[in-house]
Every structure is written in C-alpha cells, then in structure tokens.
C-alpha cells in the first residue's frame, strides 16, 4: 500500500459475513491482549497534531443499499469518499460493525459493504507499518 492512494476493500462477498474489516497500528489490533490502538480520527501515532482536529488516518465504512446512503460516517480525510471534515470522529464503524451480526440472508440483502482507507502523504508514522497488518 502507498500513502496518498485511496484503497477500497470490498466486503460484500458472502465469505466476509461476520468479519468486519478493521485496521490497527500493531499486529492483531483490537484482538491484541495488550490493547493495540486502532486507526481512528483522534489517535495519532505519527508526527503532527492530527488528533487535535480528529483528522488522523482512519478507515471510512461504506454500505450501499436501499436503506443506506453509502458512507456511514461524517469524519473524512478523503474528498474522494466525502468532503473533508475537522473535529468529527464518526468514521462509520459504530453503524457498520453491528450489521455483520445479522442473519446471513438478511446481511446479504442490506447491500454492498466496503471500507475505504487513505493515508495522506504527509502522515509520518515511526512504528511498524500498519499498512501491512490487515
């Protein structure tokens, strides 16, 4: 993966049911017993001050279906998905993840699930690459 590129991870194949995708700064993310930080708008593991404006790199959760508008959040660091925001930390995970626990046929009927990730070219992170820890 490269900084400055918009990645879209499609999750609407039936094999993704019950497996919402997440991103973290360390291997195993939320499953790490030590509590590894996940990518969220207010968590900064790089240089700069993005946590003050909730503009740090974070996934953007999308569901395109009859009852869903597309992007489920209001935070954005990527104009390709939604107009850039500042001071908003809702990246759509709170609405997206619970839908993966619907019964399979109901989940399929909801629409097309996907996750977008964009890391700006000026975001410097000194640890192991979270871009390789999917």
N, CA, C and O atoms as CSV, one atom per row, in Angstrom:
chain,resi,resn,atom,element,x,y,z
A,1,UNK,N,N,0.841,-1.176,0.000
A,1,UNK,CA,C,0.000,0.000,0.000
A,1,UNK,C,C,0.887,1.241,0.000
A,1,UNK,O,O,2.003,1.238,0.521
A,2,UNK,N,N,0.360,2.282,-0.593
A,2,UNK,CA,C,1.099,3.531,-0.684
A,2,UNK,C,C,0.315,4.664,-0.047
A,2,UNK,O,O,-0.914,4.697,-0.098
A,3,UNK,N,N,1.046,5.591,0.552
A,3,UNK,CA,C,0.416,6.803,1.059
A,3,UNK,C,C,-0.091,7.609,-0.127
A,3,UNK,O,O,0.489,7.563,-1.212
A,4,UNK,N,N,-1.168,8.341,0.081
A,4,UNK,CA,C,-1.711,9.194,-0.969
A,4,UNK,C,C,-2.616,8.478,-1.953
A,4,UNK,O,O,-3.073,9.086,-2.922
A,5,UNK,N,N,-2.887,7.198,-1.726
A,5,UNK,CA,C,-3.742,6.403,-2.615
A,5,UNK,C,C,-5.001,6.003,-1.847
A,5,UNK,O,O,-4.919,5.607,-0.684
A,6,UNK,N,N,-6.153,6.103,-2.487
A,6,UNK,CA,C,-7.408,5.662,-1.886
A,6,UNK,C,C,-7.581,4.169,-2.162
A,6,UNK,O,O,-7.594,3.743,-3.317
A,7,UNK,N,N,-7.710,3.389,-1.113
A,7,UNK,CA,C,-7.950,1.950,-1.240
A,7,UNK,C,C,-9.385,1.649,-0.831
A,7,UNK,O,O,-9.884,2.183,0.160
A,8,UNK,N,N,-10.033,0.803,-1.591
A,8,UNK,CA,C,-11.387,0.351,-1.278
A,8,UNK,C,C,-11.334,-1.171,-1.092
A,8,UNK,O,O,-10.939,-1.906,-1.997
A,9,UNK,N,N,-11.729,-1.616,0.071
A,9,UNK,CA,C,-11.771,-3.041,0.387
A,9,UNK,C,C,-13.228,-3.477,0.340
A,9,UNK,O,O,-14.017,-3.117,1.213
A,10,UNK,N,N,-13.582,-4.244,-0.669
A,10,UNK,CA,C,-14.962,-4.703,-0.839
A,10,UNK,C,C,-15.215,-5.877,0.103
A,10,UNK,O,O,-14.439,-6.832,0.149
A,11,UNK,N,N,-16.307,-5.791,0.848
A,11,UNK,CA,C,-16.637,-6.822,1.820
A,11,UNK,C,C,-17.982,-7.459,1.562
A,11,UNK,O,O,-18.554,-8.064,2.468
A,12,UNK,N,N,-18.507,-7.344,0.354
A,12,UNK,CA,C,-19.855,-7.846,0.131
A,12,UNK,C,C,-19.910,-9.291,-0.336
A,12,UNK,O,O,-21.001,-9.803,-0.588
A,13,UNK,N,N,-18.783,-9.960,-0.460
A,13,UNK,CA,C,-18.795,-11.391,-0.734
A,13,UNK,C,C,-19.278,-12.112,0.520
A,13,UNK,O,O,-18.934,-11.714,1.633
A,14,UNK,N,N,-20.057,-13.147,0.353
A,14,UNK,CA,C,-20.642,-13.876,1.476
A,14,UNK,C,C,-19.568,-14.368,2.458
A,14,UNK,O,O,-19.862,-14.556,3.639
A,15,UNK,N,N,-18.343,-14.578,1.995
A,15,UNK,CA,C,-17.264,-15.027,2.884
A,15,UNK,C,C,-16.881,-13.980,3.932
A,15,UNK,O,O,-16.187,-14.306,4.895
A,16,UNK,N,N,-17.315,-12.744,3.765
A,16,UNK,CA,C,-16.995,-11.682,4.723
A,16,UNK,C,C,-18.016,-11.554,5.845
A,16,UNK,O,O,-17.785,-10.823,6.807
A,17,UNK,N,N,-19.137,-12.250,5.737
A,17,UNK,CA,C,-20.167,-12.186,6.775
A,17,UNK,C,C,-19.533,-12.530,8.128
A,17,UNK,O,O,-18.776,-13.493,8.244
A,18,UNK,N,N,-19.844,-11.754,9.114
A,18,UNK,CA,C,-19.325,-11.906,10.484
A,18,UNK,C,C,-17.876,-11.433,10.622
A,18,UNK,O,O,-17.274,-11.627,11.678
A,19,UNK,N,N,-17.308,-10.825,9.592
A,19,UNK,CA,C,-15.900,-10.428,9.633
A,19,UNK,C,C,-15.699,-9.003,9.138
A,19,UNK,O,O,-15.110,-8.789,8.079
A,20,UNK,N,N,-16.183,-8.034,9.895
A,20,UNK,CA,C,-15.968,-6.633,9.526
A,20,UNK,C,C,-14.469,-6.324,9.600
A,20,UNK,O,O,-13.788,-6.723,10.545
A,21,UNK,N,N,-13.981,-5.624,8.612
A,21,UNK,CA,C,-12.564,-5.313,8.498
A,21,UNK,C,C,-12.196,-4.125,9.378
A,21,UNK,O,O,-12.926,-3.135,9.442
A,22,UNK,N,N,-11.068,-4.234,10.048
A,22,UNK,CA,C,-10.559,-3.142,10.858
A,22,UNK,C,C,-9.073,-2.958,10.615
A,22,UNK,O,O,-8.421,-3.825,10.033
A,23,UNK,N,N,-8.534,-1.827,11.062
A,23,UNK,CA,C,-7.120,-1.520,10.872
A,23,UNK,C,C,-6.541,-1.057,12.194
A,23,UNK,O,O,-7.217,-0.382,12.971
A,24,UNK,N,N,-5.276,-1.421,12.455
A,24,UNK,CA,C,-4.627,-1.052,13.700
A,24,UNK,C,C,-3.171,-0.695,13.453
A,24,UNK,O,O,-2.608,-0.982,12.396
A,25,UNK,N,N,-2.582,-0.068,14.446
A,25,UNK,CA,C,-1.179,0.326,14.365
A,25,UNK,C,C,-0.240,-0.818,14.707
A,25,UNK,O,O,0.967,-0.708,14.491
A,26,UNK,N,N,-0.768,-1.912,15.235
A,26,UNK,CA,C,0.053,-3.064,15.570
A,26,UNK,C,C,-0.663,-4.341,15.136
A,26,UNK,O,O,-1.873,-4.348,14.909
A,27,UNK,N,N,0.084,-5.384,15.031
A,27,UNK,CA,C,-0.472,-6.677,14.637
A,27,UNK,C,C,-1.580,-7.074,15.610
A,27,UNK,O,O,-1.436,-6.895,16.820
A,28,UNK,N,N,-2.662,-7.601,15.100
A,28,UNK,CA,C,-3.827,-8.111,15.828
A,28,UNK,C,C,-4.778,-7.029,16.318
A,28,UNK,O,O,-5.864,-7.355,16.797
A,29,UNK,N,N,-4.425,-5.793,16.219
A,29,UNK,CA,C,-5.330,-4.689,16.524
A,29,UNK,C,C,-6.147,-4.892,17.775
A,29,UNK,O,O,-5.593,-5.070,18.860
A,30,UNK,N,N,-7.474,-4.867,17.636
A,30,UNK,CA,C,-8.382,-4.981,18.777
A,30,UNK,C,C,-8.273,-6.340,19.468
A,30,UNK,O,O,-8.689,-6.482,20.618
A,31,UNK,N,N,-7.726,-7.328,18.787
A,31,UNK,CA,C,-7.594,-8.659,19.380
A,31,UNK,C,C,-6.333,-8.791,20.228
A,31,UNK,O,O,-6.158,-9.790,20.924
A,32,UNK,N,N,-5.465,-7.802,20.176
A,32,UNK,CA,C,-4.216,-7.817,20.924
A,32,UNK,C,C,-4.519,-7.665,22.419
A,32,UNK,O,O,-5.135,-6.679,22.822
A,33,UNK,N,N,-4.093,-8.632,23.250
A,33,UNK,CA,C,-4.379,-8.557,24.689
A,33,UNK,C,C,-3.791,-7.304,25.343
A,33,UNK,O,O,-4.295,-6.847,26.369
A,34,UNK,N,N,-2.744,-6.754,24.762
A,34,UNK,CA,C,-2.119,-5.554,25.324
A,34,UNK,C,C,-2.891,-4.289,24.943
A,34,UNK,O,O,-2.591,-3.206,25.446
A,35,UNK,N,N,-3.879,-4.419,24.062
A,35,UNK,CA,C,-4.699,-3.279,23.689
A,35,UNK,C,C,-4.077,-2.367,22.660
A,35,UNK,O,O,-3.875,-1.185,22.937
A,36,UNK,N,N,-3.769,-2.867,21.495
A,36,UNK,CA,C,-3.175,-2.056,20.433
A,36,UNK,C,C,-4.172,-1.015,19.924
A,36,UNK,O,O,-5.366,-1.290,19.795
A,37,UNK,N,N,-3.659,0.186,19.636
A,37,UNK,CA,C,-4.505,1.245,19.107
A,37,UNK,C,C,-4.952,0.934,17.689
A,37,UNK,O,O,-4.168,0.465,16.863
A,38,UNK,N,N,-6.224,1.201,17.420
A,38,UNK,CA,C,-6.753,1.063,16.069
A,38,UNK,C,C,-6.666,2.409,15.364
A,38,UNK,O,O,-6.514,3.443,16.014
A,39,UNK,N,N,-6.762,2.402,14.050
A,39,UNK,CA,C,-6.790,3.652,13.306
A,39,UNK,C,C,-8.121,4.328,13.554
A,39,UNK,O,O,-9.172,3.802,13.188
A,40,UNK,N,N,-8.075,5.485,14.173
A,40,UNK,CA,C,-9.257,6.285,14.460
A,40,UNK,C,C,-8.886,7.746,14.275
A,40,UNK,O,O,-7.714,8.097,14.407
A,41,UNK,N,N,-9.846,8.605,13.975
A,41,UNK,CA,C,-9.548,10.007,13.690
A,41,UNK,C,C,-8.803,10.737,14.806
A,41,UNK,O,O,-8.053,11.672,14.525
A,42,UNK,N,N,-8.989,10.336,16.057
A,42,UNK,CA,C,-8.358,11.019,17.175
A,42,UNK,C,C,-7.143,10.317,17.744
A,42,UNK,O,O,-6.646,10.717,18.797
A,43,UNK,N,N,-6.649,9.279,17.079
A,43,UNK,CA,C,-5.467,8.561,17.556
A,43,UNK,C,C,-4.311,8.834,16.604
A,43,UNK,O,O,-4.363,8.493,15.423
A,44,UNK,N,N,-3.271,9.454,17.140
A,44,UNK,CA,C,-2.114,9.840,16.337
A,44,UNK,C,C,-0.902,9.036,16.762
A,44,UNK,O,O,-0.457,9.144,17.904
A,45,UNK,N,N,-0.373,8.249,15.880
A,45,UNK,CA,C,0.857,7.510,16.129
A,45,UNK,C,C,1.993,8.056,15.273
A,45,UNK,O,O,3.075,7.473,15.212
A,46,UNK,N,N,1.735,9.177,14.616
A,46,UNK,CA,C,2.745,9.790,13.772
A,46,UNK,C,C,3.155,11.136,14.323
A,46,UNK,O,O,2.890,11.462,15.480
A,47,UNK,N,N,3.800,11.905,13.486
A,47,UNK,CA,C,4.163,13.254,13.871
A,47,UNK,C,C,3.021,14.186,13.514
A,47,UNK,O,O,2.104,13.796,12.790
A,48,UNK,N,N,3.063,15.387,14.001
A,48,UNK,CA,C,1.990,16.332,13.712
A,48,UNK,C,C,0.952,16.337,14.816
A,48,UNK,O,O,1.162,15.753,15.879
A,49,UNK,N,N,-0.167,16.998,14.564
A,49,UNK,CA,C,-1.178,17.218,15.583
A,49,UNK,C,C,-2.578,16.850,15.090
A,49,UNK,O,O,-3.548,17.527,15.431
A,50,UNK,N,N,-2.693,15.786,14.293
A,50,UNK,CA,C,-3.990,15.435,13.717
A,50,UNK,C,C,-5.023,15.047,14.767
A,50,UNK,O,O,-6.221,15.162,14.507
A,51,UNK,N,N,-4.601,14.591,15.944
A,51,UNK,CA,C,-5.567,14.201,16.968
A,51,UNK,C,C,-6.366,15.402,17.472
A,51,UNK,O,O,-7.505,15.245,17.913
A,52,UNK,N,N,-5.780,16.601,17.410
A,52,UNK,CA,C,-6.472,17.804,17.884
A,52,UNK,C,C,-7.678,18.155,17.015
A,52,UNK,O,O,-8.622,18.787,17.487
A,53,UNK,N,N,-7.646,17.748,15.753
A,53,UNK,CA,C,-8.742,18.064,14.827
A,53,UNK,C,C,-9.482,16.813,14.367
A,53,UNK,O,O,-10.289,16.877,13.439
A,54,UNK,N,N,-9.213,15.667,15.012
A,54,UNK,CA,C,-9.821,14.390,14.596
A,54,UNK,C,C,-9.641,14.164,13.101
A,54,UNK,O,O,-10.597,13.842,12.395
A,55,UNK,N,N,-8.417,14.333,12.624
A,55,UNK,CA,C,-8.140,14.164,11.197
A,55,UNK,C,C,-7.042,13.143,10.929
A,55,UNK,O,O,-6.478,13.117,9.835
A,56,UNK,N,N,-6.733,12.304,11.911
A,56,UNK,CA,C,-5.726,11.254,11.717
A,56,UNK,C,C,-6.285,10.185,10.772
A,56,UNK,O,O,-7.501,10.065,10.625
A,57,UNK,N,N,-5.404,9.410,10.134
A,57,UNK,CA,C,-5.890,8.362,9.225
A,57,UNK,C,C,-6.823,7.381,9.935
A,57,UNK,O,O,-6.545,6.918,11.042
A,58,UNK,N,N,-7.929,7.081,9.271
A,58,UNK,CA,C,-8.910,6.135,9.804
A,58,UNK,C,C,-9.667,5.536,8.628
A,58,UNK,O,O,-9.841,6.198,7.605
A,59,UNK,N,N,-10.119,4.296,8.759
A,59,UNK,CA,C,-10.954,3.723,7.704
A,59,UNK,C,C,-12.295,4.455,7.638
A,59,UNK,O,O,-12.753,5.037,8.621
A,60,UNK,N,N,-12.901,4.410,6.476
A,60,UNK,CA,C,-14.226,5.013,6.286
A,60,UNK,C,C,-15.154,3.889,5.833
A,60,UNK,O,O,-14.934,3.275,4.788
A,61,UNK,N,N,-16.190,3.624,6.622
A,61,UNK,CA,C,-17.061,2.467,6.409
A,61,UNK,C,C,-18.263,2.837,5.541
A,61,UNK,O,O,-18.944,3.836,5.772
A,62,UNK,N,N,-18.497,1.995,4.536
A,62,UNK,CA,C,-19.480,2.285,3.485
A,62,UNK,C,C,-20.452,1.121,3.343
A,62,UNK,O,O,-20.050,-0.042,3.375
A,63,UNK,N,N,-21.725,1.439,3.186
A,63,UNK,CA,C,-22.740,0.442,2.850
A,63,UNK,C,C,-23.675,1.056,1.824
A,63,UNK,O,O,-24.400,2.009,2.111
A,64,UNK,N,N,-23.647,0.500,0.641
A,64,UNK,CA,C,-24.518,0.965,-0.436
A,64,UNK,C,C,-25.681,-0.009,-0.565
A,64,UNK,O,O,-25.514,-1.150,-0.997
A,65,UNK,N,N,-26.854,0.464,-0.184
A,65,UNK,CA,C,-28.046,-0.365,-0.243
A,65,UNK,C,C,-29.289,0.498,-0.220
A,65,UNK,O,O,-29.203,1.721,-0.108
A,66,UNK,N,N,-30.450,-0.140,-0.328
A,66,UNK,CA,C,-31.717,0.585,-0.377
A,66,UNK,C,C,-31.930,1.492,0.832
A,66,UNK,O,O,-32.459,2.594,0.693
A,67,UNK,N,N,-31.525,1.037,2.009
A,67,UNK,CA,C,-31.763,1.801,3.228
A,67,UNK,C,C,-30.511,2.520,3.741
A,67,UNK,O,O,-30.526,3.076,4.839
A,68,UNK,N,N,-29.441,2.514,2.965
A,68,UNK,CA,C,-28.185,3.101,3.414
A,68,UNK,C,C,-27.620,4.016,2.326
A,68,UNK,O,O,-27.680,3.696,1.139
A,69,UNK,N,N,-27.073,5.157,2.748
A,69,UNK,CA,C,-26.670,6.198,1.804
A,69,UNK,C,C,-25.319,5.994,1.135
A,69,UNK,O,O,-24.989,6.714,0.193
A,70,UNK,N,N,-24.546,5.047,1.590
A,70,UNK,CA,C,-23.163,4.918,1.130
A,70,UNK,C,C,-22.264,5.062,2.342
A,70,UNK,O,O,-22.242,4.187,3.208
A,71,UNK,N,N,-21.524,6.155,2.411
A,71,UNK,CA,C,-20.641,6.356,3.556
A,71,UNK,C,C,-21.476,6.536,4.822
A,71,UNK,O,O,-22.411,7.337,4.848
A,72,UNK,N,N,-21.132,5.786,5.873
A,72,UNK,CA,C,-21.936,5.760,7.095
A,72,UNK,C,C,-21.493,6.753,8.160
A,72,UNK,O,O,-22.185,6.927,9.163
A,73,UNK,N,N,-20.369,7.397,7.962
A,73,UNK,CA,C,-19.857,8.316,8.967
A,73,UNK,C,C,-19.928,9.760,8.524
A,73,UNK,O,O,-20.537,10.094,7.507
A,74,UNK,N,N,-19.282,10.621,9.323
A,74,UNK,CA,C,-19.201,12.038,8.985
A,74,UNK,C,C,-17.761,12.542,8.974
A,74,UNK,O,O,-17.483,13.575,8.366
A,75,UNK,N,N,-16.834,11.835,9.636
A,75,UNK,CA,C,-15.405,12.137,9.534
A,75,UNK,C,C,-14.954,11.869,8.104
A,75,UNK,O,O,-15.450,10.950,7.453
A,76,UNK,N,N,-14.024,12.666,7.622
A,76,UNK,CA,C,-13.414,12.355,6.328
A,76,UNK,C,C,-12.049,13.011,6.221
A,76,UNK,O,O,-11.885,14.190,6.534
A,77,UNK,N,N,-11.075,12.234,5.775
A,77,UNK,CA,C,-9.781,12.777,5.398
A,77,UNK,C,C,-9.548,12.544,3.904
A,77,UNK,O,O,-8.418,12.603,3.418
A,78,UNK,N,N,-10.652,12.275,3.184
A,78,UNK,CA,C,-10.533,11.900,1.782
A,78,UNK,C,C,-11.733,12.423,0.995
A,78,UNK,O,O,-12.838,11.896,1.116
A,79,UNK,N,N,-11.511,13.455,0.195
A,79,UNK,CA,C,-12.583,14.047,-0.620
A,79,UNK,C,C,-13.157,13.082,-1.657
A,79,UNK,O,O,-14.247,13.322,-2.177
A,80,UNK,N,N,-12.453,12.006,-1.964
A,80,UNK,CA,C,-12.969,11.026,-2.916
A,80,UNK,C,C,-14.214,10.352,-2.357
A,80,UNK,O,O,-15.119,9.996,-3.111
A,81,UNK,N,N,-14.265,10.175,-1.042
A,81,UNK,CA,C,-15.390,9.488,-0.386
A,81,UNK,C,C,-16.418,10.484,0.135
A,81,UNK,O,O,-17.617,10.311,-0.088
A,82,UNK,N,N,-15.962,11.519,0.822
A,82,UNK,CA,C,-16.846,12.543,1.397
A,82,UNK,C,C,-16.022,13.807,1.621
A,82,UNK,O,O,-14.802,13.724,1.765
A,83,UNK,N,N,-16.658,14.964,1.653
A,83,UNK,CA,C,-15.907,16.201,1.886
A,83,UNK,C,C,-15.098,16.108,3.182
A,83,UNK,O,O,-15.593,15.610,4.193
A,84,UNK,N,N,-13.863,16.586,3.148
A,84,UNK,CA,C,-13.003,16.527,4.332
A,84,UNK,C,C,-13.644,17.252,5.498
A,84,UNK,O,O,-14.291,18.285,5.330
A,85,UNK,N,N,-13.450,16.684,6.702
A,85,UNK,CA,C,-14.044,17.235,7.908
A,85,UNK,C,C,-12.950,17.562,8.917
A,85,UNK,O,O,-11.797,17.163,8.753
A,86,UNK,N,N,-13.322,18.281,9.940
A,86,UNK,CA,C,-12.422,18.591,11.038
A,86,UNK,C,C,-13.239,18.563,12.320
A,86,UNK,O,O,-14.337,19.117,12.377
A,87,UNK,N,N,-12.699,17.917,13.348
A,87,UNK,CA,C,-13.386,17.875,14.626
A,87,UNK,C,C,-14.520,16.874,14.699
A,87,UNK,O,O,-15.372,16.976,15.581
A,88,UNK,N,N,-14.551,15.923,13.805
A,88,UNK,CA,C,-15.611,14.916,13.790
A,88,UNK,C,C,-14.958,13.535,13.789
A,88,UNK,O,O,-14.145,13.238,12.914
A,89,UNK,N,N,-15.305,12.698,14.753
A,89,UNK,CA,C,-14.635,11.406,14.855
A,89,UNK,C,C,-15.502,10.210,14.463
A,89,UNK,O,O,-15.107,9.071,14.708
A,90,UNK,N,N,-16.664,10.434,13.865
A,90,UNK,CA,C,-17.542,9.331,13.454
A,90,UNK,C,C,-17.124,8.831,12.075
A,90,UNK,O,O,-17.448,9.449,11.061
A,91,UNK,N,N,-16.402,7.707,12.042
A,91,UNK,CA,C,-15.935,7.151,10.772
A,91,UNK,C,C,-16.793,5.971,10.301
A,91,UNK,O,O,-16.390,5.233,9.402
A,92,UNK,N,N,-17.965,5.792,10.900
A,92,UNK,CA,C,-18.950,4.835,10.422
A,92,UNK,C,C,-18.887,3.443,11.023
A,92,UNK,O,O,-19.774,2.627,10.770
A,93,UNK,N,N,-17.868,3.152,11.809
A,93,UNK,CA,C,-17.717,1.804,12.359
A,93,UNK,C,C,-18.862,1.436,13.290
A,93,UNK,O,O,-19.300,0.285,13.295
A,94,UNK,N,N,-19.357,2.381,14.075
A,94,UNK,CA,C,-20.437,2.102,15.025
A,94,UNK,C,C,-21.711,1.611,14.367
A,94,UNK,O,O,-22.464,0.847,14.972
A,95,UNK,N,N,-21.963,2.031,13.151
A,95,UNK,CA,C,-23.141,1.564,12.410
A,95,UNK,C,C,-22.813,0.334,11.570
A,95,UNK,O,O,-23.658,-0.547,11.407
A,96,UNK,N,N,-21.616,0.269,11.046
A,96,UNK,CA,C,-21.179,-0.787,10.126
A,96,UNK,C,C,-21.021,-2.150,10.816
A,96,UNK,O,O,-21.602,-3.145,10.384
A,97,UNK,N,N,-20.240,-2.177,11.875
A,97,UNK,CA,C,-19.876,-3.452,12.512
A,97,UNK,C,C,-21.069,-4.260,13.019
A,97,UNK,O,O,-21.101,-5.469,12.787
A,98,UNK,N,N,-22.050,-3.664,13.697
A,98,UNK,CA,C,-23.181,-4.471,14.185
A,98,UNK,C,C,-23.967,-5.162,13.070
A,98,UNK,O,O,-24.591,-6.196,13.306
A,99,UNK,N,N,-23.942,-4.609,11.872
A,99,UNK,CA,C,-24.681,-5.211,10.758
A,99,UNK,C,C,-24.101,-6.566,10.353
A,99,UNK,O,O,-24.799,-7.383,9.752
A,100,UNK,N,N,-22.845,-6.808,10.674
A,100,UNK,CA,C,-22.206,-8.082,10.339
A,100,UNK,C,C,-22.711,-9.233,11.201
A,100,UNK,O,O,-22.380,-10.390,10.941
A,101,UNK,N,N,-23.502,-8.933,12.213
A,101,UNK,CA,C,-24.070,-9.970,13.075
A,101,UNK,C,C,-25.514,-10.300,12.715
A,101,UNK,O,O,-26.157,-11.106,13.387
A,102,UNK,N,N,-26.018,-9.682,11.665
A,102,UNK,CA,C,-27.349,-10.029,11.162
A,102,UNK,C,C,-27.318,-11.468,10.633
A,102,UNK,O,O,-26.258,-11.959,10.246
A,103,UNK,N,N,-28.461,-12.140,10.614
A,103,UNK,CA,C,-28.511,-13.456,9.952
A,103,UNK,C,C,-28.019,-13.315,8.506
A,103,UNK,O,O,-28.229,-12.281,7.872
A,104,UNK,N,N,-27.380,-14.339,8.006
A,104,UNK,CA,C,-26.701,-14.280,6.709
A,104,UNK,C,C,-27.567,-13.720,5.585
A,104,UNK,O,O,-27.135,-12.796,4.897
A,105,UNK,N,N,-28.760,-14.241,5.377
A,105,UNK,CA,C,-29.580,-13.774,4.261
A,105,UNK,C,C,-30.011,-12.318,4.446
A,105,UNK,O,O,-30.119,-11.573,3.471
A,106,UNK,N,N,-30.253,-11.918,5.681
A,106,UNK,CA,C,-30.570,-10.512,5.953
A,106,UNK,C,C,-29.360,-9.630,5.670
A,106,UNK,O,O,-29.502,-8.541,5.112
A,107,UNK,N,N,-28.167,-10.093,6.052
A,107,UNK,CA,C,-26.934,-9.352,5.814
A,107,UNK,C,C,-26.714,-9.145,4.312
A,107,UNK,O,O,-26.361,-8.047,3.879
A,108,UNK,N,N,-26.920,-10.187,3.530
A,108,UNK,CA,C,-26.752,-10.094,2.074
A,108,UNK,C,C,-27.708,-9.055,1.492
A,108,UNK,O,O,-27.336,-8.293,0.599
A,109,UNK,N,N,-28.929,-9.028,1.996
A,109,UNK,CA,C,-29.946,-8.098,1.484
A,109,UNK,C,C,-29.675,-6.631,1.825
A,109,UNK,O,O,-30.263,-5.740,1.213
A,110,UNK,N,N,-28.795,-6.370,2.792
A,110,UNK,CA,C,-28.531,-4.985,3.188
A,110,UNK,C,C,-27.841,-4.179,2.090
A,110,UNK,O,O,-28.077,-2.977,1.962
A,111,UNK,N,N,-26.998,-4.824,1.305
A,111,UNK,CA,C,-26.306,-4.100,0.235
A,111,UNK,C,C,-24.838,-4.462,0.147
A,111,UNK,O,O,-24.412,-5.537,0.568
A,112,UNK,N,N,-24.075,-3.533,-0.413
A,112,UNK,CA,C,-22.650,-3.768,-0.660
A,112,UNK,C,C,-21.812,-3.060,0.405
A,112,UNK,O,O,-21.787,-1.832,0.488
A,113,UNK,N,N,-21.132,-3.862,1.209
A,113,UNK,CA,C,-20.264,-3.360,2.262
A,113,UNK,C,C,-18.864,-3.127,1.698
A,113,UNK,O,O,-18.369,-3.923,0.899
A,114,UNK,N,N,-18.231,-2.034,2.116
A,114,UNK,CA,C,-16.833,-1.796,1.754
A,114,UNK,C,C,-16.209,-0.843,2.766
A,114,UNK,O,O,-16.902,-0.165,3.525
A,115,UNK,N,N,-14.892,-0.815,2.750
A,115,UNK,CA,C,-14.135,0.053,3.635
A,115,UNK,C,C,-13.104,0.785,2.795
A,115,UNK,O,O,-12.405,0.179,1.983
A,116,UNK,N,N,-13.017,2.089,2.997
A,116,UNK,CA,C,-12.017,2.896,2.301
A,116,UNK,C,C,-10.930,3.285,3.294
A,116,UNK,O,O,-11.212,3.571,4.457
A,117,UNK,N,N,-9.694,3.292,2.826
A,117,UNK,CA,C,-8.589,3.750,3.660
A,117,UNK,C,C,-7.686,4.645,2.831
A,117,UNK,O,O,-7.282,4.295,1.722
A,118,UNK,N,N,-7.380,5.804,3.392
A,118,UNK,CA,C,-6.489,6.774,2.752
A,118,UNK,C,C,-5.542,7.303,3.822
A,118,UNK,O,O,-5.976,7.799,4.862
A,119,UNK,N,N,-4.252,7.191,3.556
A,119,UNK,CA,C,-3.244,7.750,4.450
A,119,UNK,C,C,-2.551,8.868,3.689
A,119,UNK,O,O,-1.907,8.616,2.670
A,120,UNK,N,N,-2.675,10.101,4.170
A,120,UNK,CA,C,-2.050,11.221,3.453
A,120,UNK,C,C,-0.540,11.061,3.328
A,120,UNK,O,O,0.100,10.435,4.173
A,121,UNK,N,N,0.009,11.620,2.289
A,121,UNK,CA,C,1.454,11.512,2.054
A,121,UNK,C,C,2.267,12.196,3.145
A,121,UNK,O,O,3.426,11.843,3.357
A,122,UNK,N,N,1.685,13.165,3.838
A,122,UNK,CA,C,2.432,13.881,4.872
A,122,UNK,C,C,2.275,13.267,6.264
A,122,UNK,O,O,2.752,13.843,7.242
A,123,UNK,N,N,1.624,12.120,6.372
A,123,UNK,CA,C,1.474,11.456,7.674
A,123,UNK,C,C,2.690,10.565,7.904
A,123,UNK,O,O,2.886,9.573,7.202
A,124,UNK,N,N,3.506,10.928,8.898
A,124,UNK,CA,C,4.708,10.155,9.218
A,124,UNK,C,C,4.456,9.311,10.453
A,124,UNK,O,O,4.075,9.817,11.508
A,125,UNK,N,N,4.672,8.040,10.300
A,125,UNK,CA,C,4.470,7.073,11.373
A,125,UNK,C,C,5.780,6.355,11.596
A,125,UNK,O,O,6.366,5.834,10.647
A,126,UNK,N,N,6.259,6.313,12.839
A,126,UNK,CA,C,7.580,5.786,13.134
A,126,UNK,C,C,7.608,4.306,13.512
A,126,UNK,O,O,8.687,3.722,13.605
A,127,UNK,N,N,6.465,3.695,13.730
A,127,UNK,CA,C,6.433,2.299,14.158
A,127,UNK,C,C,6.393,1.344,12.983
A,127,UNK,O,O,6.662,1.725,11.843
A,128,UNK,N,N,6.052,0.099,13.274
A,128,UNK,CA,C,5.872,-0.875,12.202
A,128,UNK,C,C,4.719,-0.431,11.337
A,128,UNK,O,O,3.798,0.234,11.812
A,129,UNK,N,N,4.763,-0.791,10.081
A,129,UNK,CA,C,3.747,-0.326,9.141
A,129,UNK,C,C,2.396,-0.965,9.407
A,129,UNK,O,O,2.242,-2.180,9.281
A,130,UNK,N,N,1.413,-0.147,9.777
A,130,UNK,CA,C,0.057,-0.656,9.957
A,130,UNK,C,C,-0.544,-1.033,8.612
A,130,UNK,O,O,-1.531,-1.767,8.557
A,131,UNK,N,N,0.038,-0.541,7.536
A,131,UNK,CA,C,-0.484,-0.827,6.205
A,131,UNK,C,C,-0.250,-2.287,5.818
A,131,UNK,O,O,-0.848,-2.775,4.860
A,132,UNK,N,N,0.591,-2.967,6.534
A,132,UNK,CA,C,0.859,-4.373,6.247
A,132,UNK,C,C,0.140,-5.305,7.224
A,132,UNK,O,O,0.257,-6.526,7.113
A,133,UNK,N,N,-0.590,-4.750,8.163
A,133,UNK,CA,C,-1.208,-5.548,9.230
A,133,UNK,C,C,-2.712,-5.612,9.045
A,133,UNK,O,O,-3.458,-5.157,9.912
A,134,UNK,N,N,-3.170,-6.163,7.941
A,134,UNK,CA,C,-4.598,-6.203,7.672
A,134,UNK,C,C,-5.233,-7.437,8.267
A,134,UNK,O,O,-6.440,-7.635,8.136
